[in-house]
Amino acid sequence: MAFWFWLSRLRSCSKKSAFSNALRDYPYLNRFQYSISASQEKLPSTIGERTKAKFFSWSSCSLLPLALAVSAGSLAFQSQDIRPSLCEPTSLDSRKVSVGGKASTEFVVKGIHKEVPQELIDDLKAICQDNMTFDYDERYYHGKPQNSFHNAVNIPDVVVFPRSEKEVSQIVKSCNKYKVPIVPYGGATSIEGHTLSPNGGVCIDMTLMKRVKALHIEDMDVVVEPGIGWMELNEYLEPYGLFFPLDPGPGATIGGMCATRCSGSLAVRYGTMRDNVISLKVVLANGDIVKTASRARKSAAGYDLTRLMIGSEGTLGVITEVTLRLQKIPEHSVVAMCNFPTIKEAADVAIATMLSGIQVSRVELLDEVQVRAVNIANGKNLPEVPTLMFEFIGTEAYSREQTQIVQRIVSEHNGSDFVFAEDPQAKKELWKIRKEALWACFAMEPNFEAMISDVCVPLSHLAELISRSKQELDASPLVCTVIAHAGDGNFHTVILFDPNQEEQRREAERLNQFMVYTALSMEGTCTGEHGVGTGKMKYLEKELGIEALRTMKQIKTALDPNNIMNPGKLIPPHVCF
């Protein structure tokens, strides 16, 4: 089919220039040539270079159809039904690497490194002045996520630190001009390889853009730059009696939280990042600055570009401004904790609590292994059994009433040791157990890596999912802990493994896949809040279907035709259209 299409396209050509015009009509060939595998690097990489090398030079027009037939026929056999313009590079073909593709088990993300042109370096120096670095240690730090076992074969060629939206726009526009990859970078707390730079390129570190641009107390919203952390923001807001209600890992920045569509333990009451962002400003791949919405609390004006960008993981643009919905600091809160003989009974109580109509602000579940990790890390002596933690907010009377209702529910499900705290310091100490859970795990195996699952299911399936997963985890030789946002069906498993032991790595992957496929069979998702990155791409087709992924690919191609925005993330490499 490809042969006859190209032949009919060019049969009428009588001049060599006609062939060049045809190639200009199909700019995707330039991108295809950029993706040629390493074994073909000796070939010229652009249409112009190939012409200079007489790759497509013929002495007369009479030879054109024959040569074109050979060339087009070869292309047709190589690509079969896949259009190379709208697929990932051939060097990431499933027969070779297939990182993130279906059934992938690769942990080192491969990529194609292209030398950054000196012209781009000069542009970046003019834009950023001293706010950029070529230091190897700094580039390696930015190329290896702090809390992730994922690695890439390459690291950024340069790290830039823009101070304004205008600088971000200029940087992106220059990178697009030279077709050099971009990886946005925030707090580096993501765990699915979001900030890897498998193709080298430019890492845009947004941490210098951390201003609070406007606070509207009466409207209960705030406009911030993306580099500010959620904890810093809440410190700023506290004197005004307001707070931002999402609480992911310490160190997370607002821009990164938008990019991964994160949530946290308060999502059961306040929703996820999707529900708490009013508007964004985003720099697109061509350098344009787009405002996604007004500051109104609701709007039906046009496509919802805000929600499109939230969760796009830097693949569609670089977030430069965020308008956030705020909440009043609760008048009173009570933190409660209780124990159970089995993890299923703990999960059943979480579900029963939600069905009772009580609007808890947190419902967190820890299994006995996680409690043991807390004891080891913090020198505590907590009962090493499945444990539930609650937080109730409102007036003092309402919070206490909620506590008493839940205490009755707990007693009906074999719960015990129900304790609660109202003193601020006591509450802080109780929540510290949950907030430092990941670091506590490493206290058990300091030299190990952690693979962290992030499955989420409809609430009615949570107890079954946790029970089935727990049976598999307990039978494994690896140390595995369970931590769940039990109020919204989302649970994590921290699987510790020795990265130098291939057998352990594969066992960790097997456990992770078991939980994902079990969750998908229950109409759940492979990721409730951590995002896709490179680690979860292989599950997306089973969860969403190829049609949804092709739609995502079309959106990506429309907004980023040169594929410079965090390439190799979110959309599996085998997806074509």
HELIX and SHEET records of a PDB file:
HELIX    1   1 ALA A    2  LEU A   10  1                                   9    
HELIX    2   2 LYS A   16  ASP A   25  1                                  10    
HELIX    3   3 TYR A   28  TYR A   34  1                                   7    
HELIX    4   4 ALA A   38  GLN A   40  5                                   3    
HELIX    5   5 ILE A   47  LYS A   52  1                                   6    
HELIX    6   6 CYS A   61  LEU A   63  5                                   3    
HELIX    7   7 LEU A   64  SER A   79  1                                  16    
HELIX    8   8 PRO A   84  LEU A   86  5                                   3    
HELIX    9   9 THR A   90  LEU A   92  5                                   3    
HELIX   10  10 GLN A  118  CYS A  128  1                                  11    
HELIX   11  11 TYR A  136  GLY A  143  1                                   8    
HELIX   12  12 GLU A  165  LYS A  177  1                                  13    
HELIX   13  13 TRP A  230  LEU A  237  1                                   8    
HELIX   14  14 GLU A  238  TYR A  240  5                                   3    
HELIX   15  15 ILE A  254  THR A  260  1                                   7    
HELIX   16  16 ALA A  267  TYR A  270  1                                   4    
HELIX   17  17 MET A  273  ASN A  276  1                                   4    
HELIX   18  18 LEU A  305  MET A  309  1                                   5    
HELIX   19  19 ILE A  343  LEU A  355  1                                  13    
HELIX   20  20 GLU A  368  ASN A  378  1                                  11    
HELIX   21  21 GLU A  396  SER A  411  1                                  16    
HELIX   22  22 PRO A  424  LYS A  435  1                                  12    
HELIX   23  23 ALA A  437  MET A  444  1                                   8    
HELIX   24  24 LEU A  459  HIS A  461  5                                   3    
HELIX   25  25 LEU A  462  ALA A  475  1                                  14    
HELIX   26  26 GLU A  502  SER A  521  1                                  20    
HELIX   27  27 MET A  537  TYR A  539  5                                   3    
HELIX   28  28 LEU A  540  LEU A  544  1                                   5    
HELIX   29  29 ILE A  546  LEU A  559  1                                  14    
SHEET    1   A 2 VAL A 108  VAL A 109  0                                        
SHEET    2   A 2 ASN A 151  ALA A 152  1                                        
SHEET    1   B 4 MET A 132  THR A 133  0                                        
SHEET    2   B 4 VAL A 158  VAL A 160 -1                                        
SHEET    3   B 4 VAL A 202  ASP A 205  1                                        
SHEET    4   B 4 ILE A 182  TYR A 185  1                                        
SHEET    1   C 5 VAL A 212  HIS A 216  0                                        
SHEET    2   C 5 ASP A 221  VAL A 224 -1                                        
SHEET    3   C 5 VAL A 318  ARG A 325 -1                                        
SHEET    4   C 5 VAL A 277  VAL A 283 -1                                        
SHEET    5   C 5 ILE A 289  LYS A 291 -1                                        
SHEET    1   D 2 LEU A 242  PHE A 243  0                                        
SHEET    2   D 2 GLN A 327  LYS A 328 -1                                        
SHEET    1   E 7 SER A 416  ALA A 421  0                                        
SHEET    2   E 7 HIS A 332  ASN A 339 -1                                        
SHEET    3   E 7 THR A 387  GLY A 394 -1                                        
SHEET    4   E 7 ARG A 362  LEU A 366 -1                                        
SHEET    5   E 7 VAL A 479  HIS A 485 -1                                        
SHEET    6   E 7 ASN A 490  PHE A 497 -1                                        
SHEET    7   E 7 GLU A 449  ILE A 452 -1                                        
SHEET    1   F 7 SER A 416  ALA A 421  0                                        
SHEET    2   F 7 HIS A 332  ASN A 339 -1                                        
SHEET    3   F 7 THR A 387  GLY A 394 -1                                        
SHEET    4   F 7 ARG A 362  LEU A 366 -1                                        
SHEET    5   F 7 VAL A 479  HIS A 485 -1                                        
SHEET    6   F 7 ASN A 490  PHE A 497 -1                                        
SHEET    7   F 7 VAL A 455  CYS A 456 -1                                        
END                                                                             
